[in-house]
């Protein structure tokens, strides 16, 4: 997908989101829907105009198309998904530092020493914040606690 | 009254400087600075955490501590805005427009130096105005009813849309989306769920912290990670960085008129309850961009674009204490928590506090004054190590930033959904940045959306009851005209340029 059509996809998504808000507002009571409709309708008009402009430009040749960057972006979005999954499974104080270690080693090609140093430092800080400051279970957010 | 005020100010100063009282604002300031540098944990969080630990303290100690906490957090939010394009607080979003480009150009030291000096002097200005206003507080606050507050917020939002980089219509769309996002959750009047889709998580609305962390912190880290640059500044050694702290600090004196006007804007907006520092910062930035000679560099690294919002942002603190001390009406998140702290410690805002306990008020004011200067001085001492972060390899910095943002999103309210929101908005924010959609208007609109809806509802109700005579409210007309001009003037300018081009 080139940059211009990617831009059109983004604008389409924003248009659909605003349209969703407007349509959903019509199901609310009179008091609850006033502000969303007052804001949503003009916003929908403006974003629809932006979509028309972007869609027209998407047919033009795109000099900025960078395939390697697009691959890199998708790779990074995959890493972000992994972050959420690890935090869900292992809890934030363990899952997030583990993710950091994996990222520094695999994607950033850093040494084990540096990876372990940063991730263990982060783990210590998070455990201290959870147990000493916030006084909550350090495994909060872990899927494992759902079964305990 | 003046004699009484001056006597209370003098007594308050001696109380603050006495040993060991002076330790309270110093420790509070340093703690707030450390906390404010971490994504997701703001100075307001620290203030809220401090309340239960200080329940049995005497009122004097409480005022000393909270004055330090209020002043300590603001500057570090600007530091992250300058270095990483991540606003530590809402008001810092204005600083990043020109502050981060300066860091990218290797001028981080200059930007931080300017921010530190503008911050300290701006807060001093705000405090001076606060002291001068003490005898006449009531008229200033009562001049603003719901219709005026609504217009002021709309003026602020349109200014934000105007001064951002890129197209104004896109900025207005981003503003509209931010407002719609702020409506998620329970309707404040009827309790009806809006846009929750049956989700328990969305019932309380979208929390600002994960959205801010996602839109800015995670999005910026994604952008840095996929960019071709090796470091933020493109340089690998600290000695390669140009820029000078002293030069940045002296900017305030070279543009002293702009500083005074920006600080005045911040103080005036700070006085108005429910508006907050974000609007103050952007109004000052908009004024600077529109009033100075040679504004072409605004948005690309003009030091005046750092000076104006920083001066306004910190001047606002003094102004924001006016409604909270005189009437118990908080003007911002930090003053709302401050109010809670005061009430829990038996310190009741109002006439009693402003007359018989005026010394306590000045203890708070002097503590805030010391905190602001201490923040700037310590911040200046840390400029070189902080600027060094712009020479760290991005492939090391980016994952650390993402990990801290995700953890910060969770620490905020201990809800796993906040991590999902932060990551989701991180992706959205990245693509918005990539394709020229501004993010700041969306964030600010999310911040002020509930205030806009509340005041809109009251204004509509007043109109229904026949109690809204627009022509009897000159302030309302003025603010409405300013908001309208913000939208119309750029269109007229663009049309004039096109007409000149066509006839040339």
Interface residues (C-beta under 8 A of the other chain):
Chain A: X3 X6 X7 X10 X11 X14 X17 X18 X21 X24 X25 X28 X29 X31 X32 X34 X35 X36 X38 X39 X40 X42 X43 X46 X47 X49 X50 X69 X72 X73 X76 X77 X80 X81 X83 X84 X87 X88 X92 X96 X97 X99 X100 X103 X104 X107 X108 X109 X110 X114 X118 X122 X126 X129 X130 X133 X134 X136 X140 X141
Chain B: X49 X169 X170 X172 X173 X176 X177 X179 X180 X183 X187 X189 X190 X192 X194 X195 X218 X222 X225 X226 X393 X395 X396 X399 X400 X402 X403 X404 X406 X407 X410 X411 X414 X416 X419 X420 X423 X426 X427 X430 X431 X432 X434 X435 X436 X437 X452 X453 X456 X457 X460
